[in-house]
Amino acid sequence: MPVWSDLPRPDPEPCRAGDEGLFEVTVRDGRARLGKLHTKHGILTTPALLPVINPNIRTIEPREMWDRYGIGALITNSYIIRKHPELSDKALKDGVHALLDYPGVVMTDSGTFQAYVYGDIDVGVDEIVEFQRNIGVDIATMLDVFSRPDMTHSEVQNAVMETINRSEISIHSAQGTMLNGPIQGGIYPELREISATEMAKYSFAVHPIGGIVPIMEQQRYRDYAKIMLATLPFLPPNRPVHMFGCGHPMLFPMSIALGADLFDSAAYALFARDGRILTPWGTERLDGLVEWPIITPCITSYSPEMVRSLPNEEQIALLSKYNLEITLAELSRCRQAVRDGKIWRLVEQRSHMHPALRDAFLWLTTNPATSHLIQQNRDAIPLDETTSSQDVINVGRWETAWNWILDAQQTPRKGGEQWAGSDTDRRPHIITAKNLLKNRWHPSNSSISNDGSVLIFYGQSGPWRDKCDSLVAKLIKCAPDIEIMVDTPIGLVPYTLEDLNPFCHIEGPNWVWTNHLDMAKLATELEQFGLGGRGIIPIDLRGENFEVEIFAKLNDYDLLFDIDLVNNKIMILDDEAFNNSMIALNRRKARDKLAVLFNTDQETANELTSSMEFVVNKHGRIKNLLSPNGDHLASFRLGDGGLSLANFGAIELFNRRRRVLPSGFTDSSIGPYSGEGLAVVVVDDDAVPFVRKGRNVFHGFVLASDPWLRPGEACFICSVNGELIGHGVSCSTSVELATMRKGVAIKTRDGIKPDI
């Protein structure tokens, strides 16, 4: 993170003994993550930029990068150091950190890129790794085989296999030094998958994605996104992903959203030598600039004209600093977006700034998301500018990769959802939220035939309960066969979940709520909810007499029974009948929250809520769910409409579990919408007393997990003997629990004592 200081910065402390090479995730937003990489020269916060340092041409001194800019790691080329005797001798004698005068993390490249640019290089596979180890680098790189985008499939395949074959000898030569295991495969997704799968079997510390520089130089950003989707799902999540050669700030948001952790580039200096400046939307030339597009500290006293008048080397030095400051600022912006849960919002914004980025974004958020439609109609779909023949062949791969993104999304989340046109519907966490509804929610009376009707409120933003709760309670009494939904700018939501984010709080102009209903779209959505074929009764909430309109329509459709309509067809209930109807509505709300947020099957949800008591605040909103004995089971969260589990609720739900406890992490046959209830996490006996005290569960102590575990969802914490010892909220997927060895795995909400 930039510190913008000219004062000396303290040298880093080495990581704790035994932690070298470990990677932990501290914050996440889907697949985007902030992390810590533990090394003997400090703990590197990711996502991070590693500026490329040419030991012969230091446009910005490494010490200045450490002191002034707070850069925690850089990358230099071991082949160049080895090739020059004066550099090699000093590095072997004093170490690479002394050679560069840099105290932070030093990564070295192996000469692969030089082989790509200049042809073969005169160094052996084990020899170059041994040299990197001997000069004391923190992270070395094996000598892989570069694959260009213009190479044939067989040529790329040979490069992939040769790189895999070199892995074992490279790791042996590293002798414990952290080692990069590059992933090759060109533009062929099946070869990227093979490379990732095979390289993951070796004990590498970091996985760089190689062979992407020519792709970026040609602005083939759609291919860049495809390479990431074809690779990252098959890499171990406990190893950082390094986009080798990617240092242009315009690619940071999309890369980080897809799971990238490290970047490196000499672009800050190379572009400066060509009189160009980097921006988050592309590249601009210094010639012709009257004002700076972005103000950074290094140029506050200079106008573009003044910089153009400087001697060449001074101009290059100043522009290099400017480019570096722009790059660091965009990386900082991305990290904050991850903290705020808005990384995909930033991806959307940046996609509008360059046509090649927009093309990549549209492919990424439409083709994979709709690939199941392509698969179902493989022979009938014509190819167009967004669907290539390769996409059709690999449709299953893209769908799998997109599901990999969706399975890591956290929902619900706090705060409003900023509306941004059609891009809003493409945000992965919104797609995940809609999938949860459509796969876990069940109609109030699923035995009713398709002859029933669906009442749809529209025309007004939430909260809807203030205006509609009493009306819906009446409808439960007089028209129990109808389903009630609310139309929002991002889709339908059952009325019983009207306070659930992101549906309840869309920030946008009023007209996004007042648009006329798209009946065809509604029919499609209702089909996905299991309500296909039912009649649709739309009700505009802006009308002053919408309650009269409802009962009039229900009467016309002959959907009312056992009531007396008086006072212009407004239903009147006595206090006892009304209170009973409100209780019935609260039971439906609790039942649907349990189903959608706790993955509870319909039978269990109905059983639990049939005798529940409720604590309701002065606004009529449910606060707590209680058992008939008054035990606290769960609480409705006001911030996001979620559900927080209490100890007695955890015990009640756990006692109703039908499936045996997991014994590992391998069973992936059960999806996240299975109705199997909250996932179980089994911990080591050493962790049991701490969990009972409410302490968090750390990676390395988890022995097994149900496969449907999702970040942000509640889960059970069990001992090896099957005893429930606590419950909490997961920070990880099941796959991540199986591989991560550092950091918090489960945030324990409460421990359960043996005598409860």
Backbone hydrogen bonds, N-H to C=O, Kabsch-Sander energy under -0.5 kcal/mol:
donor,donor_aa,acceptor,acceptor_aa,energy
4,W,68,R,-0.7
5,S,68,R,-1.5
15,C,39,T,-2.0
19,D,16,R,-2.4
21,G,38,H,-3.3
22,L,19,D,-2.6
24,E,36,K,-2.1
26,T,24,E,-0.5
26,T,34,L,-2.9
27,V,34,L,-1.4
29,D,32,A,-2.6
30,G,408,A,-0.5
32,A,29,D,-1.5
34,L,27,V,-3.1
35,G,46,T,-1.7
36,K,24,E,-2.3
37,L,44,L,-2.7
38,H,22,L,-2.7
38,H,36,K,-0.6
39,T,42,G,-1.5
42,G,39,T,-1.1
44,L,37,L,-2.7
44,L,42,G,-0.6
45,T,43,I,-0.5
46,T,35,G,-2.5
48,A,261,D,-1.9
50,L,263,F,-3.2
52,V,265,S,-1.8
53,I,75,I,-2.7
54,N,52,V,-0.6
54,N,57,I,-0.7
57,I,54,N,-1.0
59,T,57,I,-1.0
64,E,61,E,-0.5
65,M,61,E,-1.8
66,W,62,P,-1.9
67,D,63,R,-3.0
68,R,64,E,-2.3
69,Y,64,E,-1.3
70,G,66,W,-0.8
71,I,65,M,-2.4
74,L,105,V,-2.1
75,I,51,P,-2.2
76,T,107,M,-2.2
77,N,53,I,-0.6
78,S,76,T,-0.7
78,S,109,D,-1.9
81,I,77,N,-1.9
82,R,78,S,-2.7
83,K,79,Y,-2.0
84,H,80,I,-1.3
88,S,81,I,-0.6
88,S,84,H,-2.9
89,D,85,P,-3.0
90,K,86,E,-1.5
91,A,87,L,-2.5
92,L,88,S,-2.6
93,K,89,D,-1.9
94,D,90,K,-3.3
95,G,90,K,-0.7
95,G,91,A,-1.4
96,V,135,I,-3.1
99,L,95,G,-2.0
100,L,96,V,-2.0
101,D,97,H,-1.1
102,Y,97,H,-2.2
105,V,72,G,-2.3
107,M,74,L,-2.7
107,M,105,V,-0.5
108,T,139,I,-2.2
109,D,76,T,-2.3
115,A,111,G,-2.0
116,Y,112,T,-1.8
117,V,113,F,-2.2
118,Y,114,Q,-3.6
119,G,114,Q,-0.5
119,G,115,A,-1.5
123,V,121,I,-1.5
128,I,124,G,-2.1
129,V,125,V,-1.0
130,E,126,D,-2.4
131,F,127,E,-2.0
132,Q,128,I,-2.0
133,R,129,V,-2.3
134,N,130,E,-2.2
135,I,131,F,-1.5
136,G,133,R,-1.2
137,V,132,Q,-1.8
138,D,106,V,-2.1
139,I,106,V,-1.7
140,A,178,M,-3.0
142,M,180,N,-1.4
144,D,142,M,-1.2
146,F,144,D,-0.6
148,R,146,F,-0.5
151,M,148,R,-1.4
156,V,152,T,-2.5
157,Q,153,H,-2.7
158,N,154,S,-2.1
159,A,155,E,-1.9
160,V,156,V,-2.6
161,M,157,Q,-2.6
162,E,158,N,-2.4
163,T,159,A,-2.1
164,I,160,V,-2.3
165,N,161,M,-2.5
166,R,162,E,-1.4
167,S,164,I,-1.3
168,E,164,I,-0.5
170,S,166,R,-1.8
171,I,167,S,-2.6
172,H,168,E,-2.1
173,S,169,I,-2.0
174,A,170,S,-1.6
175,Q,171,I,-1.2
177,T,174,A,-1.8
178,M,138,D,-0.7
180,N,140,A,-3.0
181,G,206,V,-2.7
183,I,208,P,-2.7
184,Q,182,P,-0.5
188,Y,185,G,-1.9
191,L,188,Y,-0.7
192,R,188,Y,-2.0
193,E,189,P,-2.3
194,I,190,E,-1.8
195,S,191,L,-2.7
196,A,192,R,-2.8
197,T,193,E,-2.8
198,E,194,I,-2.5
199,M,195,S,-2.6
200,A,196,A,-1.7
201,K,198,E,-1.2
202,Y,199,M,-1.5
204,F,202,Y,-1.9
205,A,179,L,-2.4
206,V,179,L,-1.3
207,H,240,P,-2.5
209,I,242,H,-3.3
210,G,183,I,-2.2
210,G,208,P,-0.8
216,M,212,I,-2.4
217,E,213,V,-2.7
218,Q,214,P,-1.6
219,Q,216,M,-1.6
220,R,215,I,-2.6
221,Y,219,Q,-1.3
224,Y,220,R,-1.7
225,A,221,Y,-2.3
226,K,222,R,-2.2
227,I,223,D,-2.4
228,M,224,Y,-1.8
229,L,225,A,-2.4
230,A,226,K,-2.3
231,T,227,I,-0.7
231,T,228,M,-0.9
232,L,228,M,-2.5
234,F,231,T,-1.9
235,L,232,L,-1.7
239,R,236,P,-1.6
242,H,207,H,-2.0
242,H,240,P,-0.5
243,M,241,V,-0.5
243,M,262,L,-2.8
244,F,209,I,-0.9
244,F,242,H,-1.3
246,C,243,M,-2.0
247,G,245,G,-0.7
251,L,248,H,-1.9
252,F,249,P,-1.2
255,S,251,L,-2.1
256,I,252,F,-2.9
257,A,253,P,-2.5
258,L,254,M,-1.4
259,G,256,I,-1.5
260,A,255,S,-2.5
261,D,241,V,-2.7
262,L,241,V,-2.4
263,F,48,A,-2.1
264,D,243,M,-0.9
264,D,246,C,-0.9
265,S,50,L,-0.9
269,A,266,A,-1.2
270,L,266,A,-2.9
271,F,267,A,-2.4
273,R,269,A,-2.0
274,D,270,L,-0.8
275,G,272,A,-1.7
276,R,271,F,-3.1
277,I,284,E,-3.3
279,T,282,G,-2.2
282,G,279,T,-1.3
284,E,277,I,-2.2
286,L,275,G,-3.1
289,L,286,L,-1.9
299,I,296,T,-1.3
300,T,297,P,-1.2
302,Y,299,I,-1.5
307,V,303,S,-2.1
308,R,304,P,-2.3
309,S,305,E,-1.1
310,L,307,V,-1.4
315,Q,311,P,-2.7
316,I,312,N,-2.5
317,A,313,E,-2.3
318,L,314,E,-2.4
319,L,315,Q,-2.7
320,S,316,I,-2.3
321,K,317,A,-1.8
322,Y,318,L,-2.4
323,N,319,L,-2.9
324,L,320,S,-2.3
325,E,321,K,-2.7
326,I,322,Y,-2.4
327,T,323,N,-2.2
328,L,324,L,-2.7
329,A,325,E,-2.2
330,E,326,I,-2.1
331,L,327,T,-1.9
332,S,328,L,-2.4
333,R,329,A,-2.2
334,C,330,E,-2.1
335,R,331,L,-2.2
336,Q,332,S,-2.1
337,A,333,R,-2.0
338,V,334,C,-2.0
339,R,335,R,-2.1
340,D,336,Q,-2.3
341,G,337,A,-0.5
341,G,338,V,-1.0
342,K,337,A,-3.4
346,L,342,K,-1.8
347,V,343,I,-2.0
348,E,344,W,-2.3
349,Q,345,R,-2.1
350,R,346,L,-2.6
351,S,347,V,-2.0
352,H,348,E,-0.9
352,H,349,Q,-0.8
353,M,350,R,-1.8
354,H,351,S,-0.7
358,R,354,H,-2.5
359,D,355,P,-2.3
360,A,356,A,-1.9
361,F,357,L,-2.8
362,L,358,R,-2.6
363,W,359,D,-2.2
364,L,360,A,-2.7
365,T,361,F,-2.4
366,T,362,L,-1.0
366,T,363,W,-0.5
367,N,362,L,-0.6
367,N,363,W,-1.0
370,T,366,T,-1.9
371,S,368,P,-1.0
373,L,370,T,-1.2
374,I,370,T,-1.2
375,Q,371,S,-2.6
376,Q,372,H,-1.9
377,N,373,L,-1.3
378,R,375,Q,-1.0
380,A,377,N,-1.0
381,I,377,N,-1.7
384,D,387,T,-0.7
387,T,384,D,-1.1
392,V,388,S,-1.7
393,I,389,S,-2.2
394,N,390,Q,-2.3
395,V,392,V,-1.2
398,W,394,N,-2.2
399,E,395,V,-2.3
400,T,396,G,-2.2
401,A,397,R,-2.4
402,W,398,W,-2.6
403,N,399,E,-2.4
404,W,400,T,-1.8
405,I,401,A,-1.4
406,L,402,W,-2.4
407,D,403,N,-2.7
408,A,405,I,-1.1
409,Q,406,L,-1.8
411,T,409,Q,-0.5
415,G,639,G,-0.6
417,E,505,H,-3.1
418,Q,416,G,-0.6
419,W,507,E,-3.3
420,A,421,G,-0.6
423,D,420,A,-1.1
424,T,421,G,-1.5
425,D,422,S,-0.6
426,R,423,D,-1.3
427,R,424,T,-1.5
430,I,427,R,-0.9
431,I,427,R,-2.2
432,T,428,P,-2.6
433,A,429,H,-2.0
434,K,430,I,-2.4
435,N,431,I,-2.4
436,L,432,T,-2.4
437,L,433,A,-1.7
438,K,434,K,-2.6
439,N,435,N,-1.9
440,R,436,L,-2.2
441,W,436,L,-0.5
441,W,437,L,-1.9
446,S,443,P,-0.6
448,I,445,N,-1.9
452,G,449,S,-1.8
454,V,535,G,-3.1
455,L,483,E,-3.4
456,I,454,V,-0.5
456,I,537,I,-2.4
457,F,455,L,-0.5
457,F,485,M,-2.6
458,Y,539,I,-2.0
459,G,513,W,-1.0
467,K,464,W,-0.7
468,C,464,W,-2.4
469,D,465,R,-2.2
472,V,468,C,-3.2
473,A,469,D,-2.5
474,K,470,S,-1.7
475,L,471,L,-2.1
476,I,472,V,-2.2
477,K,473,A,-1.2
478,C,474,K,-2.7
479,A,475,L,-3.1
482,I,479,A,-1.5
483,E,453,S,-1.9
485,M,455,L,-3.0
486,V,493,V,-2.5
487,D,457,F,-3.0
488,T,486,V,-0.6
488,T,491,G,-1.4
491,G,488,T,-1.8
493,V,486,V,-1.9
495,Y,484,I,-2.4
497,L,494,P,-2.1
498,E,495,Y,-1.8
500,L,497,L,-1.9
501,N,640,D,-2.3
503,F,500,L,-0.6
504,C,500,L,-1.5
505,H,502,P,-0.8
507,E,417,E,-2.9
507,E,505,H,-0.6
508,G,506,I,-0.8
512,V,509,P,-1.7
513,W,510,N,-1.9
514,T,510,N,-1.0
515,N,511,W,-0.9
519,M,517,L,-1.0
522,L,518,D,-2.5
523,A,519,M,-2.4
524,T,520,A,-1.9
525,E,521,K,-2.4
526,L,522,L,-2.8
527,E,523,A,-1.8
528,Q,524,T,-1.6
529,F,525,E,-1.4
530,G,527,E,-1.3
531,L,526,L,-3.5
534,R,531,L,-1.3
535,G,452,G,-1.8
537,I,454,V,-3.1
537,I,535,G,-0.5
539,I,456,I,-3.0
541,L,458,Y,-2.8
541,L,539,I,-0.7
543,G,540,D,-1.4
546,F,543,G,-1.0
549,E,545,N,-2.2
550,I,546,F,-2.2
551,F,547,E,-2.1
552,A,548,V,-2.2
553,K,549,E,-2.4
554,L,550,I,-2.9
555,N,551,F,-2.2
556,D,552,A,-2.3
557,Y,553,K,-2.4
558,D,555,N,-1.0
559,L,554,L,-3.1
561,F,478,C,-1.3
565,L,563,I,-0.6
566,V,564,D,-0.6
566,V,570,I,-0.9
570,I,566,V,-1.7
570,I,567,N,-0.6
571,M,569,K,-0.5
572,I,564,D,-0.5
578,F,574,D,-2.8
579,N,575,D,-2.7
580,N,576,E,-2.3
581,S,577,A,-2.0
582,M,578,F,-2.4
583,I,579,N,-2.2
584,A,580,N,-2.1
585,L,581,S,-2.2
586,N,582,M,-2.5
587,R,583,I,-2.3
588,R,584,A,-1.9
589,K,585,L,-2.3
590,A,586,N,-2.7
591,R,587,R,-2.8
592,D,588,R,-2.5
593,K,589,K,-2.1
594,L,590,A,-2.4
595,A,591,R,-2.0
596,V,592,D,-2.6
597,L,593,K,-2.6
598,F,593,K,-0.7
598,F,594,L,-1.2
599,N,595,A,-0.6
600,T,594,L,-1.6
601,D,675,G,-0.6
605,A,601,D,-2.5
606,N,602,Q,-2.4
607,E,603,E,-2.2
608,L,604,T,-2.6
609,T,605,A,-2.0
610,S,606,N,-1.1
611,S,608,L,-0.6
612,M,609,T,-0.8
613,E,626,L,-2.5
615,V,624,N,-2.2
616,V,614,F,-0.6
617,N,621,R,-2.8
620,G,617,N,-2.1
623,K,615,V,-3.7
624,N,615,V,-1.3
625,L,634,A,-3.2
626,L,613,E,-2.7
627,S,631,D,-2.4
630,G,627,S,-2.3
633,L,625,L,-3.0
633,L,631,D,-0.5
634,A,625,L,-1.2
635,S,644,S,-2.5
636,F,623,K,-2.1
637,R,642,G,-2.9
641,G,637,R,-1.2
644,S,635,S,-2.9
645,L,643,L,-0.5
646,A,633,L,-2.4
648,F,632,H,-0.7
649,G,632,H,-0.6
650,A,646,A,-2.6
651,I,647,N,-2.4
652,E,648,F,-2.4
653,L,649,G,-2.6
654,F,650,A,-2.8
655,N,651,I,-2.4
656,R,652,E,-0.6
656,R,653,L,-0.9
657,R,654,F,-1.7
668,S,666,T,-1.1
671,G,669,S,-0.6
674,S,671,G,-0.9
677,G,599,N,-2.7
679,A,714,A,-0.6
681,V,716,F,-2.3
682,V,704,A,-2.4
683,V,718,C,-2.5
684,D,701,F,-2.9
687,A,684,D,-1.6
688,V,684,D,-0.7
688,V,685,D,-0.8
691,V,687,A,-2.4
692,R,688,V,-2.4
693,K,689,P,-0.8
694,G,691,V,-2.2
695,R,690,F,-2.6
697,V,746,I,-2.4
699,H,743,G,-2.8
701,F,698,F,-1.8
703,L,682,V,-3.1
703,L,701,F,-0.5
704,A,682,V,-1.4
705,S,664,G,-2.2
706,D,680,V,-1.9
709,L,706,D,-1.4
712,G,730,S,-3.1
713,E,710,R,-1.7
715,C,728,G,-2.2
716,F,679,A,-2.8
717,I,726,G,-2.8
718,C,681,V,-2.9
719,S,723,E,-2.3
722,G,719,S,-1.8
725,I,717,I,-2.5
725,I,723,E,-0.6
726,G,717,I,-1.3
727,H,750,D,-2.0
728,G,715,C,-2.1
729,V,747,K,-2.4
730,S,713,E,-2.5
731,C,745,A,-2.7
734,S,709,L,-0.7
737,L,733,T,-2.0
738,A,734,S,-1.5
739,T,735,V,-0.7
739,T,736,E,-0.9
740,M,736,E,-3.0
745,A,697,V,-2.9
746,I,697,V,-1.9
747,K,729,V,-2.7
748,T,746,I,-1.0
749,R,727,H,-2.2
750,D,727,H,-1.8
752,I,725,I,-2.9
753,K,751,G,-0.6
756,I,753,K,-1.7
